[in-house]
Amino acid sequence: MEKVRSLRQEQAAHTAELRARGWTWVQIAEDFRTRYRVNARVAFRLAHGWSQREAADQWNSRWPGDLRSLKNFSSWELWPSSTGHAPSLETLDRLAMIYQCSIADLLADCGDHRKRDPAWALSAQPSGWRVKAEPVDGGLQWLASGKHADTNPALDDLDSTPDSVPIAASVGGNDRGWQAPVTEALQVVASGPDGLSAATETLDELIGYYAHAVQTRAPAEVYDGLLGVRSLTSTILNRSSRSRQRADVIVCAGWLSNLLAITSNYLGDNGAALVWCVDAERRSKEAGHPELAGWAAMTRSVLAYYHDQPARSAQVAAAGLRHAPSGTAVHTRLAAQLMRARAWLGDTDGVRQARTLADSSITRLPPSAETSGVFSVPLAQHPPYTATSMLLTGQPDQAAAVTEELLHTIYQPRTLDGSQPSTNYARTLLILGLARAGTGDLDGAAAAGHAALEIAPTVWPTLALAGRLDHTLQQRAAGAAASADYHARYRATQADRMARPTWSEDGHGAR
């Protein structure tokens, strides 16, 4: 099979497969809306495989007396955000004709308040569920029982538990997790005579898989799978209170929560990321496994960093270092993150100290240390984030050299052996673009940016860096063809993702 080289090619292949199976455009758009976390109007356009310009061409060929541009489509798709414009009923009717759907389909993500009606939740429940509401801490918690609430008979032998289990308040909504194939498989594995041991081994395998998948797969898809596995892990924990292997399951739960925190960050849902960080820290304390808290601190520091809070980022990274075991990947990454945050603050002495700590930590890594995946450190000549730190401290030439070396020795060889390019690869290309812009090579900067946005998926931190490069190019050469082309590409990617990362307009370089 031909390797998917861009997000657009991936989407086109997915649409072709679903159309061949007889799916309607409405069904495909709903799938795109969930898979790529976009609104309904964007989903229909992507389902048809059109750019905003191509969608405008479709409009203009039908109504030449009422010409529209890609800017009109961008504005309609950005709505209801403050940067968008609400389409009129006439506009929605014409869009529905183009996309072969109803007006209601184009507004499927707007103003749905049915969950407020308890009768709707009861009437929409899947077959086999019995739903009731019980008071919990001054509010109501929906409980479900029945054949889907727990299909693993082996779990009953671990410990006693009520027949009802908590579920989402929206029972009839997207019931992800309970019937996902990965959770069904885990339930089957855990149903054997050595169920808890088998479940723990399987969870270890899944953690390793998702640690790589989160860097190359659509984050919404990864989140759904992770959430199902993490939910089932909670069920196992609740029923193994007297088991000697409970500590192993707690550690697995902590790793899964850290993965959910990272994936939430990639989705741009920072509130959810913080929730999962808190859970990982709690599991770390409960199991006496400090690495879990270290990775939670790493995610917290990155969140602060990308929200223009370098002082907070440095503070969290330093606190994490006090607890992270020396000679681990998380210790090295926290030291490198501290270096990057201090570089943004202009603390040259602090940068030097953090760099020394990162170098020392790398030498203590065992030969078995992971070199790929989100819980790893690439074995390069320099610690992670060295190029970014150089860029922030006014050394664009050195930053470009370090980044090119990293691309040639780490990332490009992986693509040559058929591996899917990772989100780290995309951000490394954007750092190269910012470094080239710093040296005055604006064409080279734009080319690096284009290459970065070709790599799917474009996650939230990547889009934040892409925006920084766009801002830099617009400041330095807004009228140049390379800058204009990159600006159009960035805005199209931003619209597709419906993500609006923020950064300070303070003259700093790459974050």
ABEGO torsion letter per residue (X at the ends): XBBBABAAAAAAAAAAAAAAAGBBAAAAAAAAAAAAGBBAAAAAAAAAGBBAAAAAAAAAAABAABBBBAAAAAAAAAOABAABBBBBAAAAAAAAAAAGBBAAAAAAABGBAAAABAAAAAAABBBGBBBBBBBBGGBBBBBBBEAAABABAAAAAABBBBABBBBBABAABBBBGAABAAAAAAAAAAABABAAAAAAAAAAAAAAAAAAAAAABBAAAAAAAAAAAAAAAAAAAAAAAABAAAAAAAAAAAAAAAAAAAAAAAAGBAAAAAAAAAAAAAAAAAAGBAAAAAAAAAAAAAAAAAAGBAAAAAAAAAAAAAABBBGBAAAAAAAAAAAAAAAAAGBAAAAAAAAAAAAAAAAABBAABBABEABBBBBBABBBGAAAAAAAAGBAAAAAAAAAAAAAAAAAAAAAAGBBBBAAAAAAAAAAAAAAAAAGBAAAAAAAAAAAAABOBBBAAAAAAAAAAAAAAAAABAABAAAAAAAAAAAAAAAAAGBBBBBBBAGBBBX
